[in-house]
Amino acid sequence: MRSQAPDQTTDALHPVRAELLRAAHADAEALLSRADQEADALLDQARAEARAILQEARRQGEADGEGAARDLLVRARREARSRTLAARREAYEELRRGAAERVRDLRRTGGYTSMRERLEHRARLLLGPGAEVGEHADGGVVARAPGRRADLSLTALADRALDRMGAEVRSLWDP
């Protein structure tokens, strides 16, 4: 009897990863669109305020006004950047939550029993045949052996899949 290769667990989750990536792209585009609109509005407001300050500054002195406008634009750009980063962080956390929800839904599919058996087999490969393997509350399994633990819960697997995607996930927020 042959054991499944360690990579088969990852291969079994390939369709889930593809769907997660598709959904993540859609979610990220929506969040980034809102963030871009907010940033544009903030920059428009800052530019308007800068123009008003500049007009007043001309009355008070050209040098002082240009410096104030420049400082305001710098602050506005920093604020816009901060909001963009916050929106990206929010989008990534939403992606993580959505991925976790979607993989937990696998428990209600016909293939879950087979997937759980493969995860249990993988846990025993990792920790040895004497490992204590149990069902995780979110689906999947958690295994323990003296001094070691393997978390093959569906949530942990989804998190690891997102982590392995690295730059591919970050590209969701690139223009």
Residue frames as a rotation matrix with the C-alpha (Angstrom) as fourth column:
MET 1
0.580 0.814 0.000 0.00
0.814 -0.580 0.000 0.00
0.000 0.000 -1.000 0.00
ARG 2
-0.435 -0.748 0.501 1.47
0.748 -0.610 -0.261 3.34
0.501 0.262 0.825 -1.01
SER 3
-0.095 0.317 -0.944 1.13
0.733 -0.619 -0.282 6.50
-0.674 -0.718 -0.173 1.07
GLN 4
0.796 0.361 0.485 -0.08
0.589 -0.644 -0.488 9.65
0.136 0.675 -0.726 -0.56
ALA 5
-0.291 -0.910 0.295 2.71
0.800 -0.400 -0.448 12.07
0.526 0.106 0.844 -1.31
PRO 6
-0.415 0.091 -0.905 2.81
0.734 -0.554 -0.393 15.08
-0.537 -0.827 0.163 1.06
ASP 7
-0.947 -0.001 -0.321 2.00
-0.157 -0.870 0.467 17.41
-0.280 0.493 0.824 -1.83
GLN 8
-0.666 0.744 0.048 -1.33
0.505 0.402 0.764 15.67
0.549 0.533 -0.643 -2.49
THR 9
-0.105 0.614 -0.783 -2.89
0.903 -0.271 -0.334 17.54
-0.417 -0.741 -0.525 0.41
THR 10
-0.478 -0.155 -0.865 -1.95
-0.060 -0.976 0.209 20.80
-0.876 0.152 0.457 -1.26
ASP 11
-0.991 0.103 -0.087 -3.09
-0.077 0.090 0.993 19.46
0.110 0.991 -0.081 -4.65
ALA 12
-0.438 0.882 -0.173 -6.47
0.885 0.457 0.088 18.54
0.156 -0.115 -0.981 -3.18
LEU 13
0.100 0.454 -0.885 -6.96
0.637 -0.713 -0.294 22.16
-0.765 -0.534 -0.361 -2.14
HIS 14
-0.838 -0.523 0.156 -6.00
0.439 -0.476 0.762 23.58
-0.325 0.707 0.628 -5.56
PRO 15
-0.318 0.771 0.551 -9.62
0.674 -0.224 0.704 24.19
0.666 0.596 -0.449 -6.68
VAL 16
0.560 0.496 -0.663 -10.35
0.826 -0.398 0.400 25.87
-0.065 -0.772 -0.633 -3.36
ARG 17
-0.256 -0.747 -0.613 -7.27
0.554 -0.634 0.541 28.10
-0.793 -0.201 0.576 -3.77
ALA 18
-0.830 -0.049 0.555 -8.35
0.536 -0.343 0.771 29.02
0.153 0.938 0.311 -7.29
GLU 19
0.166 0.968 0.187 -11.84
0.740 -0.247 0.626 29.96
0.652 0.035 -0.758 -6.12
LEU 20
0.453 -0.078 -0.888 -10.43
0.767 -0.473 0.433 31.85
-0.454 -0.877 -0.155 -3.15
LEU 21
-0.624 -0.765 -0.161 -8.12
0.537 -0.569 0.623 33.78
-0.568 0.302 0.766 -5.45
ARG 22
-0.564 0.500 0.657 -10.98
0.603 -0.295 0.741 34.62
0.564 0.814 -0.135 -7.83
ALA 23
0.531 0.809 -0.254 -13.18
0.744 -0.301 0.597 35.79
0.407 -0.506 -0.761 -4.95
ALA 24
0.154 -0.564 -0.811 -10.27
0.754 -0.464 0.465 37.65
-0.639 -0.683 0.354 -3.41
HIS 25
-0.805 -0.429 0.410 -9.64
0.593 -0.551 0.587 39.53
-0.026 0.716 0.698 -6.66
ALA 26
-0.093 0.860 0.502 -13.28
0.559 -0.372 0.741 40.63
0.824 0.350 -0.446 -6.77
ASP 27
0.677 0.332 -0.656 -13.31
0.735 -0.264 0.624 41.61
0.034 -0.905 -0.423 -3.09
ALA 28
-0.186 -0.853 -0.488 -9.99
0.761 -0.439 0.477 43.42
-0.622 -0.283 0.731 -3.37
GLU 29
-0.693 -0.043 0.720 -11.08
0.618 -0.550 0.562 45.34
0.372 0.834 0.408 -6.46
ALA 30
0.364 0.908 0.209 -14.21
0.569 -0.394 0.722 46.56
0.738 -0.144 -0.660 -4.67
LEU 31
0.637 -0.168 -0.752 -12.30
0.697 -0.292 0.655 47.59
-0.330 -0.942 -0.068 -1.55
LEU 32
-0.457 -0.887 -0.063 -9.55
0.743 -0.420 0.521 49.27
-0.488 0.191 0.852 -3.54
SER 33
-0.341 0.422 0.840 -12.08
0.669 -0.519 0.532 51.12
0.661 0.743 -0.105 -5.63
ARG 34
0.764 0.632 -0.132 -13.62
0.516 -0.476 0.712 52.54
0.387 -0.612 -0.690 -2.48
ALA 35
0.342 -0.718 -0.607 -10.18
0.697 -0.239 0.676 53.36
-0.630 -0.654 0.418 -1.06
ASP 36
-0.613 -0.562 0.555 -9.18
0.789 -0.410 0.457 55.07
-0.030 0.718 0.695 -4.32
GLN 37
0.130 0.746 0.653 -12.37
0.583 -0.590 0.559 57.13
0.802 0.308 -0.512 -4.28
GLU 38
0.850 0.151 -0.504 -11.74
0.521 -0.374 0.767 58.16
-0.073 -0.915 -0.397 -0.69
ALA 39
-0.075 -0.968 -0.241 -8.11
0.758 -0.212 0.616 58.99
-0.648 -0.137 0.750 -1.45
ASP 40
-0.507 -0.060 0.860 -9.12
0.766 -0.488 0.418 61.00
0.395 0.871 0.293 -4.54
ALA 41
0.564 0.777 0.280 -11.74
0.499 -0.591 0.634 62.91
0.658 -0.218 -0.721 -2.55
LEU 42
0.668 -0.385 -0.637 -9.21
0.587 -0.254 0.769 63.58
-0.458 -0.887 0.057 0.19
LEU 43
-0.441 -0.879 0.183 -6.65
0.795 -0.288 0.534 64.79
-0.417 0.381 0.825 -2.33
ASP 44
-0.180 0.465 0.867 -9.26
0.689 -0.569 0.449 66.97
0.702 0.678 -0.218 -4.07
GLN 45
0.845 0.503 -0.183 -10.23
0.458 -0.502 0.733 68.47
0.277 -0.703 -0.655 -0.73
ALA 46
0.312 -0.816 -0.486 -6.58
0.666 -0.177 0.725 68.99
-0.678 -0.550 0.488 0.19
ARG 47
-0.540 -0.503 0.675 -5.88
0.840 -0.371 0.396 70.64
0.051 0.780 0.623 -3.15
ALA 48
0.283 0.730 0.622 -8.87
0.552 -0.654 0.517 72.93
0.785 0.197 -0.588 -2.71
GLU 49
0.888 -0.006 -0.460 -7.71
0.425 -0.371 0.826 73.83
-0.175 -0.929 -0.327 0.79
ALA 50
-0.081 -0.996 -0.045 -4.18
0.811 -0.092 0.578 74.31
-0.580 0.010 0.815 -0.51
ARG 51
-0.326 0.024 0.945 -5.43
0.778 -0.561 0.283 76.67
0.537 0.828 0.164 -3.22
ALA 52
0.724 0.653 0.222 -7.38
0.374 -0.642 0.669 78.66
0.580 -0.401 -0.709 -0.63
ILE 53
0.642 -0.577 -0.504 -4.35
0.528 -0.144 0.837 78.79
-0.556 -0.804 0.212 1.65
LEU 54
-0.331 -0.813 0.479 -2.20
0.917 -0.157 0.367 79.83
-0.223 0.561 0.797 -1.28
GLN 55
0.106 0.435 0.894 -4.54
0.604 -0.742 0.290 82.70
0.790 0.510 -0.342 -2.18
GLU 56
0.968 0.234 -0.091 -4.52
0.201 -0.506 0.839 83.90
0.150 -0.830 -0.537 1.41
ALA 57
0.375 -0.906 -0.195 -0.78
0.701 0.139 0.700 83.42
-0.607 -0.399 0.687 1.59
ARG 58
-0.175 -0.413 0.894 -0.25
0.906 -0.424 -0.019 85.63
0.386 0.806 0.448 -1.45
ARG 59
0.628 0.445 0.639 -1.94
0.152 -0.875 0.460 88.37
0.763 -0.191 -0.617 0.49
GLN 60
0.967 -0.255 0.011 0.31
-0.041 -0.114 0.993 87.65
-0.251 -0.960 -0.120 3.45
GLY 61
0.131 -0.961 -0.242 3.42
-0.862 -0.231 0.452 86.93
-0.490 0.150 -0.859 1.50
GLU 62
0.517 0.111 -0.848 4.31
-0.745 0.546 -0.383 84.57
0.421 0.830 0.365 -1.33
ALA 63
-0.475 -0.819 -0.322 7.01
-0.534 0.559 -0.634 82.62
0.699 -0.129 -0.703 0.51
ASP 64
-0.725 0.237 0.647 4.88
-0.581 0.295 -0.759 81.79
-0.371 -0.926 -0.076 3.56
GLY 65
0.288 0.951 -0.111 1.92
-0.835 0.192 -0.515 80.68
-0.469 0.241 0.850 1.42
GLU 66
0.275 -0.235 -0.932 3.89
-0.718 0.595 -0.362 78.29
0.640 0.768 -0.006 -0.76
GLY 67
-0.783 -0.623 0.009 5.39
-0.446 0.551 -0.705 76.60
0.434 -0.556 -0.709 2.28
ALA 68
-0.481 0.686 0.546 1.99
-0.618 0.177 -0.766 76.14
-0.622 -0.706 0.339 3.93
ALA 69
0.503 0.687 -0.525 0.45
-0.855 0.306 -0.419 74.74
-0.127 0.659 0.741 0.75
ARG 70
-0.103 -0.645 -0.757 3.36
-0.611 0.642 -0.464 72.35
0.785 0.414 -0.460 0.29
ASP 71
-0.894 -0.223 0.388 3.04
-0.447 0.422 -0.789 71.18
0.012 -0.879 -0.477 3.90
LEU 72
-0.056 0.963 0.264 -0.70
-0.751 0.134 -0.647 70.65
-0.658 -0.234 0.715 3.50
LEU 73
0.516 0.210 -0.831 -0.22
-0.794 0.480 -0.372 68.62
0.320 0.852 0.414 0.32
VAL 74
-0.557 -0.757 -0.343 2.46
-0.497 0.634 -0.592 66.53
0.665 -0.159 -0.729 2.03
ARG 75
-0.748 0.341 0.569 0.09
-0.492 0.290 -0.821 65.84
-0.445 -0.894 -0.049 4.92
ALA 76
0.315 0.923 -0.220 -2.74
-0.833 0.158 -0.531 65.05
-0.455 0.350 0.818 2.49
ARG 77
0.176 -0.331 -0.927 -0.54
-0.713 0.607 -0.352 62.63
0.679 0.723 -0.129 0.56
ARG 78
-0.862 -0.499 0.087 0.50
-0.400 0.565 -0.721 60.95
0.311 -0.657 -0.687 3.81
GLU 79
-0.390 0.809 0.440 -3.13
-0.610 0.131 -0.781 60.70
-0.690 -0.574 0.442 4.89
ALA 80
0.482 0.554 -0.679 -4.14
-0.876 0.299 -0.378 59.28
-0.006 0.777 0.630 1.49
ARG 81
-0.260 -0.675 -0.691 -1.30
-0.559 0.688 -0.462 56.74
0.787 0.266 -0.556 1.69
SER 82
-0.885 -0.038 0.463 -2.29
-0.445 0.355 -0.822 55.81
-0.133 -0.934 -0.331 5.23
ARG 83
0.055 0.988 0.145 -5.89
-0.748 0.137 -0.649 55.25
-0.661 -0.073 0.747 4.17
THR 84
0.371 0.011 -0.929 -4.80
-0.817 0.479 -0.321 53.20
0.441 0.878 0.186 1.17
LEU 85
-0.665 -0.683 -0.303 -2.64
-0.418 0.676 -0.606 50.99
0.619 -0.277 -0.735 3.38
ALA 86
-0.678 0.495 0.543 -5.47
-0.517 0.205 -0.831 50.63
-0.523 -0.845 0.117 5.88
ALA 87
0.389 0.844 -0.368 -7.84
-0.866 0.199 -0.458 49.62
-0.313 0.497 0.809 3.07
ARG 88
0.016 -0.474 -0.881 -5.30
-0.655 0.661 -0.367 47.05
0.756 0.582 -0.300 1.85
ARG 89
-0.913 -0.346 0.215 -4.92
-0.373 0.498 -0.783 45.68
0.164 -0.795 -0.583 5.36
GLU 90
-0.253 0.912 0.323 -8.71
-0.672 0.074 -0.737 45.51
-0.696 -0.404 0.594 5.71
ALA 91
0.442 0.396 -0.805 -9.01
-0.883 0.350 -0.312 43.81
0.158 0.849 0.505 2.32
TYR 92
-0.430 -0.685 -0.589 -6.39
-0.504 0.723 -0.473 41.23
0.749 0.093 -0.656 3.29
GLU 93
-0.886 0.159 0.435 -8.10
-0.360 0.353 -0.863 40.50
-0.291 -0.922 -0.256 6.61
GLU 94
0.153 0.981 -0.115 -11.42
-0.807 0.057 -0.587 40.20
-0.570 0.183 0.801 4.78
LEU 95
0.164 -0.202 -0.966 -9.76
-0.787 0.563 -0.251 37.82
0.594 0.801 -0.067 2.32
ARG 96
-0.845 -0.528 -0.079 -8.48
-0.350 0.660 -0.665 35.73
0.404 -0.534 -0.743 5.25
ARG 97
-0.555 0.713 0.428 -11.92
-0.491 0.135 -0.861 35.68
-0.672 -0.688 0.276 6.89
GLY 98
0.363 0.727 -0.583 -13.62
-0.901 0.113 -0.419 34.82
-0.238 0.677 0.696 3.61
ALA 99
-0.219 -0.530 -0.819 -11.13
-0.664 0.696 -0.273 32.06
0.715 0.484 -0.504 2.88
ALA 100
-0.953 -0.131 0.273 -11.69
-0.299 0.546 -0.783 30.58
-0.046 -0.828 -0.559 6.33
GLU 101
-0.141 0.979 0.147 -15.47
-0.655 0.019 -0.756 30.67
-0.742 -0.203 0.638 5.86
ARG 102
0.357 0.291 -0.888 -15.26
-0.919 0.278 -0.279 29.06
0.166 0.916 0.366 2.44
VAL 103
-0.520 -0.581 -0.626 -13.03
-0.466 0.807 -0.362 26.20
0.716 0.103 -0.691 3.55
ARG 104
-0.827 0.309 0.470 -15.20
-0.365 0.341 -0.866 25.57
-0.428 -0.888 -0.169 6.62
ASP 105
0.175 0.936 -0.305 -18.09
-0.884 0.013 -0.468 25.15
-0.434 0.351 0.829 4.18
LEU 106
-0.347 -0.376 -0.859 -16.23
-0.753 0.658 0.016 22.14
0.559 0.652 -0.512 2.74
ARG 107
-0.903 0.019 0.430 -17.46
-0.315 0.651 -0.691 20.18
-0.293 -0.759 -0.582 5.77
ARG 108
-0.017 0.992 0.122 -20.92
-0.385 0.106 -0.917 20.17
-0.923 -0.063 0.380 4.21
THR 109
0.116 0.017 -0.993 -19.76
-0.992 0.057 -0.115 18.68
0.054 0.998 0.023 0.90
GLY 110
0.949 0.310 -0.054 -19.77
-0.312 0.949 -0.034 15.06
0.041 0.049 0.998 -0.14
GLY 111
0.476 -0.839 -0.264 -15.99
0.159 0.377 -0.912 14.99
0.865 0.393 0.313 -0.48
TYR 112
0.358 -0.361 0.861 -15.28
-0.806 -0.585 0.090 16.13
0.472 -0.726 -0.500 3.07
THR 113
0.868 -0.017 0.496 -15.02
-0.315 0.754 0.577 12.63
-0.384 -0.657 0.649 4.55
SER 114
0.741 -0.623 0.249 -12.39
0.643 0.552 -0.531 11.68
0.193 0.553 0.810 2.00
MET 115
0.320 -0.628 0.710 -10.54
-0.096 -0.767 -0.635 14.96
0.943 0.135 -0.305 2.55
ARG 116
0.587 -0.058 0.807 -10.59
-0.801 -0.185 0.570 14.47
0.116 -0.981 -0.155 6.32
GLU 117
0.919 -0.265 0.291 -9.19
0.186 0.944 0.272 10.95
-0.347 -0.196 0.917 5.91
ARG 118
0.507 -0.768 0.391 -6.37
0.584 -0.028 -0.811 12.33
0.634 0.640 0.434 3.72
LEU 119
0.307 -0.370 0.877 -5.63
-0.529 -0.832 -0.166 15.00
0.791 -0.413 -0.451 6.32
GLU 120
0.799 -0.012 0.601 -5.57
-0.539 0.428 0.726 12.39
-0.266 -0.904 0.335 9.09
HIS 121
0.815 -0.536 0.220 -3.21
0.579 0.768 -0.274 10.27
-0.022 0.350 0.936 6.98
ARG 122
0.348 -0.685 0.640 -1.00
0.198 -0.613 -0.765 13.33
0.916 0.393 -0.078 6.41
ALA 123
0.541 -0.099 0.835 -0.94
-0.760 -0.481 0.436 14.06
0.359 -0.871 -0.336 10.15
ARG 124
0.885 -0.209 0.416 0.22
-0.066 0.828 0.557 10.51
-0.461 -0.521 0.719 10.87
LEU 125
0.612 -0.714 0.340 2.92
0.658 0.221 -0.720 10.87
0.439 0.664 0.605 8.21
LEU 126
0.299 -0.476 0.827 4.11
-0.236 -0.877 -0.419 14.06
0.925 -0.070 -0.374 9.90
LEU 127
0.138 -0.157 0.978 3.98
-0.958 -0.272 0.091 12.88
0.252 -0.949 -0.188 13.54
GLY 128
-0.876 -0.479 -0.044 4.15
-0.462 0.863 -0.205 9.12
0.137 -0.160 -0.978 13.28
PRO 129
-0.424 0.745 -0.515 1.57
0.022 0.577 0.816 6.33
0.905 0.335 -0.261 13.42
GLY 130
-0.393 0.249 -0.885 1.11
0.888 0.351 -0.296 6.73
0.237 -0.903 -0.359 17.19
ALA 131
-0.975 0.019 0.223 -0.05
-0.046 -0.992 -0.116 10.35
0.219 -0.124 0.968 16.90
GLU 132
-0.401 0.888 -0.226 -3.36
0.674 0.119 -0.729 11.24
-0.620 -0.445 -0.646 18.52
VAL 133
-0.964 0.107 0.244 -5.54
0.140 -0.573 0.807 12.71
0.226 0.812 0.538 15.76
GLY 134
-0.360 0.885 -0.295 -8.82
0.693 0.042 -0.720 14.50
-0.625 -0.463 -0.628 16.37
GLU 135
0.099 0.546 0.832 -11.39
0.915 -0.379 0.140 16.54
0.391 0.748 -0.537 14.49
HIS 136
-0.925 -0.331 -0.187 -10.94
0.373 -0.883 -0.285 20.32
-0.071 -0.334 0.940 14.68
ALA 137
-0.234 0.895 -0.380 -14.04
0.442 -0.251 -0.861 22.40
-0.866 -0.370 -0.337 15.46
ASP 138
0.073 0.214 -0.974 -13.65
-0.624 -0.752 -0.212 24.30
-0.778 0.624 0.079 12.15
GLY 139
0.975 0.206 -0.086 -13.11
-0.201 0.642 -0.740 21.10
-0.097 0.738 0.667 10.16
GLY 140
0.255 -0.919 -0.301 -9.94
-0.472 0.153 -0.868 19.23
0.844 0.364 -0.395 9.34
VAL 141
0.751 -0.051 -0.659 -7.79
0.479 0.728 0.490 17.62
0.455 -0.684 0.571 12.00
VAL 142
0.391 -0.712 0.584 -5.30
-0.839 -0.537 -0.093 18.42
0.380 -0.453 -0.806 14.74
ALA 143
0.688 -0.236 -0.686 -2.72
0.252 0.964 -0.079 15.80
0.681 -0.119 0.723 15.70
ARG 144
0.536 -0.535 0.653 -0.49
-0.835 -0.449 0.318 15.48
0.123 -0.716 -0.687 18.75
ALA 145
0.567 -0.510 -0.647 2.52
0.421 0.854 -0.304 13.39
0.708 -0.100 0.699 19.56
PRO 146
0.606 -0.346 -0.716 4.85
0.719 -0.148 0.679 13.86
-0.341 -0.927 0.159 22.52
GLY 147
-0.171 -0.721 -0.672 6.38
0.397 -0.674 0.623 17.33
-0.902 -0.160 0.401 22.15
ARG 148
-0.985 -0.169 0.020 4.84
0.077 -0.338 0.938 17.95
-0.152 0.926 0.346 18.71
ARG 149
-0.051 0.993 -0.107 1.61
0.222 -0.093 -0.971 19.15
-0.974 -0.073 -0.215 17.19
ALA 150
-0.937 -0.137 0.322 0.27
0.338 -0.119 0.934 19.33
-0.090 0.983 0.158 13.63
ASP 151
-0.236 0.869 -0.435 -2.60
-0.056 -0.459 -0.886 21.69
-0.970 -0.185 0.157 12.83
LEU 152
-0.976 0.019 0.218 -4.32
0.218 0.186 0.958 20.52
-0.022 0.982 -0.186 9.66
SER 153
-0.133 0.951 -0.280 -7.57
0.483 -0.184 -0.856 22.32
-0.866 -0.249 -0.435 10.40
LEU 154
0.257 0.303 0.917 -9.28
0.966 -0.114 -0.233 23.78
0.034 0.946 -0.322 7.37
THR 155
0.990 0.111 -0.086 -8.76
0.121 -0.985 0.122 27.31
-0.071 -0.132 -0.989 8.71
ALA 156
0.333 -0.940 -0.076 -5.02
-0.182 -0.143 0.973 26.74
-0.925 -0.310 -0.219 9.23
LEU 157
-0.188 -0.381 0.905 -4.69
0.771 0.513 0.376 25.20
-0.608 0.769 0.197 5.77
ALA 158
0.651 0.470 0.596 -6.45
0.737 -0.581 -0.346 28.21
0.184 0.664 -0.724 4.20
ASP 159
0.885 -0.381 -0.268 -4.15
-0.200 -0.830 0.521 30.59
-0.421 -0.408 -0.810 6.11
ARG 160
-0.019 -0.950 0.311 -1.07
0.109 0.307 0.945 28.67
-0.994 0.052 0.098 4.95
ALA 161
0.091 0.110 0.990 -2.34
0.966 0.233 -0.115 28.65
-0.244 0.966 -0.085 1.36
LEU 162
0.940 0.261 0.219 -2.72
0.306 -0.930 -0.202 32.45
0.151 0.257 -0.955 1.47
ASP 163
0.608 -0.781 -0.146 0.73
-0.291 -0.389 0.874 32.82
-0.739 -0.489 -0.464 3.07
ARG 164
-0.142 -0.684 0.716 2.30
0.512 0.568 0.644 30.66
-0.847 0.458 0.270 0.34
MET 165
0.520 0.398 0.756 0.64
0.854 -0.242 -0.460 32.81
-0.001 0.885 -0.466 -2.32
GLY 166
-0.175 -0.744 -0.644 2.71
0.748 -0.526 0.405 35.74
-0.641 -0.411 0.649 -1.00
ALA 167
-0.820 -0.282 -0.498 3.29
-0.042 -0.838 0.544 38.15
-0.571 0.467 0.676 -3.85
GLU 168
-0.779 0.591 0.209 0.36
0.432 0.264 0.862 36.75
0.455 0.762 -0.461 -5.78
VAL 169
0.153 0.830 -0.537 -2.00
0.988 -0.120 0.097 37.91
0.016 -0.545 -0.838 -3.01
ARG 170
-0.223 -0.295 -0.929 -0.23
0.431 -0.885 0.178 41.27
-0.874 -0.361 0.325 -2.75
SER 171
-0.964 -0.168 0.207 -0.81
0.252 -0.319 0.913 41.75
-0.088 0.933 0.350 -6.48
LEU 172
-0.108 0.992 0.069 -4.54
0.985 0.098 0.142 42.01
0.134 0.083 -0.988 -5.76
TRP 173
0.581 0.341 -0.739 -3.90
0.587 -0.804 0.091 45.55
-0.564 -0.487 -0.667 -4.52
ASP 174
-0.552 -0.807 -0.210 -1.39
0.368 -0.461 0.807 46.67
-0.748 0.368 0.552 -7.13
PRO 175
0.143 0.616 -0.775 -2.67
-0.484 -0.639 -0.598 49.04
-0.863 0.461 0.207 -9.80
